[in-house]
């Protein structure tokens, strides 16, 4: 049986670090960068545990700036 998992991409340049995606993620895939900031001066979200992503797209749904895209990948 094929295994389905997710792949998350984040546009760090547009992210304003609102933390909504981090809270919405049930698999603890995302976190805000504690040290780095983007060009706008915000601590942006980043993927820290890509192997845990289940592809639910909860993070992309709550993102107010549409900075997140989630893809479902099928592994055969």
C-alpha positions in Angstrom: 0.0 0.0 0.0 1.3 3.5 -0.9 2.2 5.9 1.9 1.1 9.5 1.6 3.1 12.2 3.4 3.3 16.0 3.1 5.8 18.5 1.8 5.6 22.1 3.1 7.1 25.1 1.4 7.2 28.6 3.0 7.8 31.9 1.4 10.0 33.3 4.2 10.2 36.8 2.5 6.4 37.3 2.9 6.0 35.7 6.3 5.2 38.1 9.2 5.8 35.5 12.0 2.3 35.5 13.3 2.8 32.0 14.7 -0.7 30.8 13.6 0.8 28.0 11.4 3.0 26.7 14.2 0.0 26.4 16.6 -2.2 24.8 13.9 0.2 22.1 12.9 -0.8 18.8 14.7 2.6 17.2 13.9 5.0 19.9 15.2 6.6 20.3 11.7 7.0 24.1 11.9 8.6 26.7 14.2 9.6 30.3 14.1 13.2 31.1 13.5 14.5 32.3 16.9 17.7 34.0 15.6 17.1 35.0 11.9 14.7 37.6 10.5 13.5 38.2 6.9 13.9 41.5 5.0 10.8 42.9 6.7 12.3 42.3 10.2 10.1 39.4 11.2 11.0 36.0 12.7 9.7 33.8 9.9 8.2 30.3 10.0 10.4 27.4 8.9 10.1 23.6 8.5 12.1 21.9 11.3 10.7 18.3 11.1 9.8 17.7 7.4 9.6 13.9 8.0 6.7 14.3 10.4 4.4 16.2 7.9 1.1 14.4 7.3 0.0 16.8 4.5 -3.1 18.0 6.4 -2.6 21.6 5.2 -3.8 23.1 8.5 -0.8 25.5 8.4 -1.7 26.8 4.9 -5.3 27.2 5.8 -4.7 29.5 8.7 -1.9 31.5 7.1 -3.3 35.1 6.6 -0.7 36.0 4.0 -0.8 32.7 1.9 2.9 32.1 2.5 2.6 28.3 2.8 2.0 25.6 0.3 1.5 22.0 1.2 1.9 19.1 -1.3 0.9 15.5 -0.8 3.6 13.1 -1.9 2.8 9.4 -2.6 5.6 6.9 -1.8 5.1 3.5 -3.4 
